[in-house]
Amino acid sequence: WKDGVVEIRGADEQSAGTQQLGGDLAAVAGIDGHQPHAETAASQAVADIIASGVIPAALEFMDQGILGALRAAFGLTYPEGTDALLLIECDGLLAHEEMAQAAEICRSLGALDVSIAQNEAERQKLWTARKKGIGAMGRLAPTIVTHDGVIPRSKLPEMLEFVAAVAAKYNLGCANLFHAGDGNQHPCLYFDDREPGIVERVIGSPDNHDSSSSADVH
């Protein structure tokens, strides 16, 4: 998506790593910038995909902060204006049909581009952003607090906006990378722990710390 991008990637039934009787597919797509909140559109796509009856083998969310870190750390680039990315993978006998349905949902929410991996090498390349995302955040700041929340998928758009508001209120960097299809949310607050009082501000804020989530400091 611009102000959001979604990617869709896939591999046919002959690809390495596919199930015996099915196939693995994955994808990426993008929003054209007319939407003010790409992250909201991408997370709404997650809710709509699950509501449609499609249960992807993987449905991963990365926002602009993660994509910027990947660019800085590894030189990974996406279409100009990309602010959010979904990695979608479907498997089994209905993989192609389910991926087509997921892709259409993404397009209906403003996705500009859908690309499908044609072999295992392309599929693995599409996974690069998800696998390297957390490590790349070291280019943004020396310290990260990663929260682990369980969120109803229908509430992901609302929760992303809430997290962004908390980060802005306390003048903290924030990036999101999480298993969206499972209803997990992992907002990553990044900062320089050498700044006096900032650790207490991050962990002690009543707005970003409650009994429904846990936090790890790296």
Phi, psi and chi 1 to 4 in degrees:
 res  aa     phi    psi   chi1   chi2   chi3   chi4
   1 TRP       -  144.0  -84.2  -79.4      -      -
   2 LYS  -107.5  129.9  175.6 -176.4  176.3 -176.7
   3 ASP    46.1   33.7 -107.9  -49.4      -      -
   4 GLY   145.4  138.9      -      -      -      -
   5 VAL  -140.0  138.8  166.3      -      -      -
   6 VAL  -118.7  135.4  177.6      -      -      -
   7 GLU  -111.5  140.8  -65.2 -169.9   -0.1      -
   8 ILE  -127.3  122.6  -59.6 -178.8      -      -
   9 ARG  -129.0  155.4    9.5  175.3 -152.6  159.3
  10 GLY  -159.4  166.8      -      -      -      -
  11 ALA  -138.6  143.2      -      -      -      -
  12 ASP   -78.9 -178.7   62.6   22.8      -      -
  13 GLU   -62.6  -18.5  -71.7   83.8   -9.4      -
  14 GLN   -87.5   -5.6  -55.2  -54.5  -46.4      -
  15 SER   -69.6  150.1  -63.0      -      -      -
  16 ALA   -63.4  141.7      -      -      -      -
  17 GLY    88.6   -0.1      -      -      -      -
  18 THR   -81.8  162.3   60.3      -      -      -
  19 GLN   -72.1  160.7  -65.6 -173.3   -0.9      -
  20 GLN   -59.3  -39.4 -176.3  176.8    1.3      -
  21 LEU  -111.7    9.3  -63.7  176.9      -      -
  22 GLY  -139.3 -157.1      -      -      -      -
  23 GLY  -142.8  167.3      -      -      -      -
  24 ASP  -115.6  133.6  -69.8   -9.2      -      -
  25 LEU  -131.5  146.2  -68.5  174.9      -      -
  26 ALA  -144.0  163.5      -      -      -      -
  27 ALA  -158.0  163.0      -      -      -      -
  28 VAL  -140.7  137.5  177.3      -      -      -
  29 ALA  -140.4  169.6      -      -      -      -
  30 GLY  -139.4  149.6      -      -      -      -
  31 ILE  -100.0  146.0  -72.5 -176.8      -      -
  32 ASP   -82.8    2.7   66.8    2.7      -      -
  33 GLY    98.2  -12.7      -      -      -      -
  34 HIS   -76.9  -19.5  -64.4  -58.0      -      -
  35 GLN   -84.9  131.5  -60.2 -147.9   20.0      -
  36 PRO   -71.0  -24.3   24.3  -33.8      -      -
  37 HIS  -131.9   92.9  -58.5  -67.3      -      -
  38 ALA   -61.7  -40.0      -      -      -      -
  39 GLU   -59.4  -37.1  -67.1   87.9   -8.4      -
  40 THR   -65.2  -42.7  -60.0      -      -      -
  41 ALA   -64.2  -42.7      -      -      -      -
  42 ALA   -64.8  -43.4      -      -      -      -
  43 SER   -70.0  -30.1   57.9      -      -      -
  44 GLN   -66.3  -34.8 -174.3   61.8   53.0      -
  45 ALA   -60.8  -39.6      -      -      -      -
  46 VAL   -58.5  -50.4  171.5      -      -      -
  47 ALA   -61.2  -40.8      -      -      -      -
  48 ASP   -71.3  -36.1  -70.1   -5.5      -      -
  49 ILE   -62.5  -47.1  -72.9  168.1      -      -
  50 ILE   -65.6  -41.4  -60.4  -60.1      -      -
  51 ALA   -63.8  -26.4      -      -      -      -
  52 SER   -74.4  -11.1   75.0      -      -      -
  53 GLY   101.1   -6.0      -      -      -      -
  54 VAL   -80.8  126.7  172.3      -      -      -
  55 ILE  -116.9   92.1  -53.7  -63.0      -      -
  56 PRO   -63.9  152.0  -18.7   32.6      -      -
  57 ALA   -66.7  -30.4      -      -      -      -
  58 ALA  -147.7  139.9      -      -      -      -
  59 LEU  -147.1   96.6 -177.7   47.4      -      -
  60 GLU  -112.7  141.1  -54.0  -69.5  -39.6      -
  61 PHE  -115.2  134.4  178.3   97.0      -      -
  62 MET  -135.9  135.5  -71.0  148.5  -82.6      -
  63 ASP  -103.8 -174.1   70.9    0.8      -      -
  64 GLN   -60.5  -36.3 -174.3 -178.8   34.9      -
  65 GLY   -61.8  -43.1      -      -      -      -
  66 ILE   -66.1  -42.6  -65.4  -65.3      -      -
  67 LEU   -64.7  -37.0  -62.0 -177.3      -      -
  68 GLY   -65.3  -38.8      -      -      -      -
  69 ALA   -65.7  -40.9      -      -      -      -
  70 LEU   -63.2  -37.6  -72.6  164.0      -      -
  71 ARG   -65.2  -44.4 -177.6  169.5   53.7 -108.8
  72 ALA   -68.6  -38.8      -      -      -      -
  73 ALA   -85.2  -38.8      -      -      -      -
  74 PHE  -127.0    0.2  -57.7  109.2      -      -
  75 GLY    73.6   17.1      -      -      -      -
  76 LEU   -73.5  133.0  -63.7 -177.3      -      -
  77 THR  -127.4  151.9   59.0      -      -      -
  78 TYR  -132.8  167.8  -64.4   90.7      -      -
  79 PRO   -51.7  143.4  -28.2   36.3      -      -
  80 GLU   -54.1  133.4 -176.3  178.0   -4.9      -
  81 GLY    92.0   -1.6      -      -      -      -
  82 THR   -65.7  123.8  -62.0      -      -      -
  83 ASP  -119.6  -11.2  -74.8  -17.9      -      -
  84 ALA  -156.0  151.5      -      -      -      -
  85 LEU  -140.2  136.6 -179.5  147.7      -      -
  86 LEU  -112.9  133.3  -71.0 -178.4      -      -
  87 LEU  -103.7  118.5  166.6   63.0      -      -
  88 ILE  -117.9  129.9  -54.2  166.9      -      -
  89 GLU  -131.8  129.1 -175.8  160.2  -75.3      -
  90 CYS  -117.2  148.9  -62.7      -      -      -
  91 ASP  -140.6  175.9   62.4    4.0      -      -
  92 GLY    90.2 -174.2      -      -      -      -
  93 LEU   -63.2  -29.1  -65.6  174.1      -      -
  94 LEU  -102.8   20.1  -60.7  178.2      -      -
  95 ALA   -56.1  -46.4      -      -      -      -
  96 HIS   -66.0  -42.4  -71.3  -89.6      -      -
  97 GLU   -66.3  -42.4  -69.5   83.8   -8.0      -
  98 GLU   -67.5  -38.2  -70.2 -176.2  -16.5      -
  99 MET   -65.6  -39.6 -176.8   58.0   75.9      -
 100 ALA   -60.8  -40.7      -      -      -      -
 101 GLN   -67.1  -43.5 -171.2  171.9   -9.7      -
 102 ALA   -63.0  -41.1      -      -      -      -
 103 ALA   -62.8  -40.1      -      -      -      -
 104 GLU   -65.5  -37.7 -177.5   54.8   35.8      -
 105 ILE   -63.1  -43.2  -71.1  169.4      -      -
 106 CYS   -61.1  -44.2  -69.7      -      -      -
 107 ARG   -62.1  -38.6  -68.8 -170.6 -174.0   99.0
 108 SER   -64.8  -21.1   73.9      -      -      -
 109 LEU  -100.1   13.0  -70.9  166.6      -      -
 110 GLY   104.9    9.9      -      -      -      -
 111 ALA   -64.4  132.7      -      -      -      -
 112 LEU   -86.6  -35.0  -65.9  174.0      -      -
 113 ASP  -139.0  138.0  177.2   63.5      -      -
 114 VAL  -130.2  120.0  173.6      -      -      -
 115 SER  -121.2  135.6   60.3      -      -      -
 116 ILE  -114.6  125.4  -51.4 -105.0      -      -
 117 ALA   -64.9  137.3      -      -      -      -
 118 GLN   -98.6   -6.1  -60.5  -57.4  -51.8      -
 119 ASN  -156.7  175.1   53.0   53.9      -      -
 120 GLU   -64.1  -36.4 -179.7   64.0   11.7      -
 121 ALA   -62.6  -42.8      -      -      -      -
 122 GLU   -67.0  -37.9  -69.4 -177.1   11.4      -
 123 ARG   -61.1  -46.4  175.7  172.3  167.6  -97.5
 124 GLN   -63.9  -36.3  -69.3  -63.1  -32.3      -
 125 LYS   -62.9  -38.3 -175.5  177.3 -179.9  179.4
 126 LEU   -66.9  -26.5  -72.9  172.9      -      -
 127 TRP   -78.2  -10.0  -89.6   96.4      -      -
 128 THR   -56.6  -45.1  -59.1      -      -      -
 129 ALA   -60.2  -43.6      -      -      -      -
 130 ARG   -67.5  -40.8 -179.9   61.4 -179.7   88.2
 131 LYS   -72.2  -30.8  -69.1  179.7  177.3 -179.6
 132 LYS  -101.1   -1.7  -68.2 -178.3  176.9  -68.9
 133 GLY   -58.8  -50.3      -      -      -      -
 134 ILE   -65.2  -43.5  -73.3  -67.6      -      -
 135 GLY   -60.2  -35.6      -      -      -      -
 136 ALA   -66.0  -22.2      -      -      -      -
 137 MET   -65.7  -15.2  -71.1 -167.4   66.2      -
 138 GLY   -60.9  -19.4      -      -      -      -
 139 ARG   -77.5  -15.0  -69.2  -62.2 -174.6   95.6
 140 LEU   -91.1  -38.3  -59.1 -180.0      -      -
 141 ALA  -166.8  158.6      -      -      -      -
 142 PRO   -76.8  -16.7   25.0  -34.0      -      -
 143 THR  -132.4  141.1  -49.8      -      -      -
 144 ILE  -133.3  135.2  -56.9  167.3      -      -
 145 VAL  -107.1  118.6  167.9      -      -      -
 146 THR  -106.0  117.6  -55.4      -      -      -
 147 HIS   -89.4  150.7  -71.6 -103.0      -      -
 148 ASP  -125.9   99.1 -171.0   -7.0      -      -
 149 GLY  -112.5  154.0      -      -      -      -
 150 VAL  -110.4  116.4  179.4      -      -      -
 151 ILE  -124.6  132.6  -49.7  -62.4      -      -
 152 PRO   -55.4  133.3  -23.5   33.6      -      -
 153 ARG   -59.1  -31.0  -72.7  171.1  -66.0 -126.1
 154 SER   -67.5  -16.7   63.7      -      -      -
 155 LYS  -100.2    1.6  -64.2  -65.2 -174.7 -179.1
 156 LEU   -58.2  -45.4  -77.8  172.9      -      -
 157 PRO   -57.2  -43.7  -25.8   36.3      -      -
 158 GLU   -63.8  -42.0  177.3 -178.3  -26.5      -
 159 MET   -69.7  -35.4  -73.6  -56.0  -60.5      -
 160 LEU   -62.8  -40.5  -79.0  168.7      -      -
 161 GLU   -66.9  -38.5  -68.4 -176.1   -1.5      -
 162 PHE   -63.5  -46.4  171.2   76.9      -      -
 163 VAL   -61.3  -42.1  167.6      -      -      -
 164 ALA   -62.3  -38.6      -      -      -      -
 165 ALA   -67.2  -40.1      -      -      -      -
 166 VAL   -63.2  -45.9  168.6      -      -      -
 167 ALA   -60.9  -41.7      -      -      -      -
 168 ALA   -66.5  -40.3      -      -      -      -
 169 LYS   -61.0  -39.2  178.5  177.8  179.4  179.5
 170 TYR  -102.1   11.7  -67.8   95.8      -      -
 171 ASN    55.4   51.6 -166.4   27.7      -      -
 172 LEU  -119.8  147.2  -60.2  167.7      -      -
 173 GLY   -74.7  147.4      -      -      -      -
 174 CYS  -145.2  135.3 -177.5      -      -      -
 175 ALA  -137.2  153.6      -      -      -      -
 176 ASN  -125.5  131.9  -71.0  -84.5      -      -
 177 LEU  -149.2  118.3  176.9  150.5      -      -
 178 PHE  -161.3  166.6   52.3   84.9      -      -
 179 HIS   -82.2   82.2  -44.7  -65.0      -      -
 180 ALA   -63.5  -36.2      -      -      -      -
 181 GLY   -66.3  -21.3      -      -      -      -
 182 ASP   -93.3   -1.7  -64.8  -24.6      -      -
 183 GLY    77.5   16.8      -      -      -      -
 184 ASN   -87.8  149.5  -67.0  136.4      -      -
 185 GLN  -136.0  130.3 -173.8  179.9    9.3      -
 186 HIS  -125.9   72.5  -54.9  -61.7      -      -
 187 PRO   -66.6  132.5   23.4  -30.7      -      -
 188 CYS  -111.5  109.8  -57.9      -      -      -
 189 LEU   -88.1  124.2  -60.5  176.7      -      -
 190 TYR  -118.2  144.4   55.9   90.0      -      -
 191 PHE  -166.6  173.3   54.8   96.4      -      -
 192 ASP  -102.1  108.6 -171.7  -22.1      -      -
 193 ASP   -69.9   -4.1   61.3  -10.3      -      -
 194 ARG   -79.0  -11.9  -66.2  167.8  -65.3 -173.8
 195 GLU   -74.3  123.2  179.3 -177.6  -27.3      -
 196 PRO   -56.8  130.5  -25.9   35.6      -      -
 197 GLY    81.5   -6.4      -      -      -      -
 198 ILE   -73.2  -34.1 -165.3  168.2      -      -
 199 VAL   -62.5  -44.3  172.7      -      -      -
 200 GLU   -63.1  -36.8  -68.7   75.2   15.9      -
 201 ARG   -66.2  -40.8 -167.3  166.8   85.9 -131.1
 202 VAL   -67.7  -52.2  171.1      -      -      -
 203 ILE   -78.6  -33.6  -63.6  177.8      -      -
 204 GLY   -88.6   -6.7      -      -      -      -
 205 SER   -61.0  126.3  165.3      -      -      -
 206 PRO   -65.9  -20.7   23.8  -33.8      -      -
 207 ASP   -79.2  -22.7  -75.4  -29.6      -      -
 208 ASN  -122.6   18.0   64.9    8.5      -      -
 209 HIS  -139.9  115.6 -177.6   75.5      -      -
 210 ASP  -147.3  178.2   60.3   41.6      -      -
 211 SER   -73.3   -8.3   59.7      -      -      -
 212 SER   -90.4   -1.9   65.5      -      -      -
 213 SER  -141.5  160.8   65.2      -      -      -
 214 SER  -120.8  163.0   60.4      -      -      -
 215 ALA  -135.0  140.9      -      -      -      -
 216 ASP  -119.0  135.5  -64.0  -41.4      -      -
 217 VAL  -102.6  130.8  179.7      -      -      -
 218 HIS  -118.6      -  -57.5  -77.9      -      -
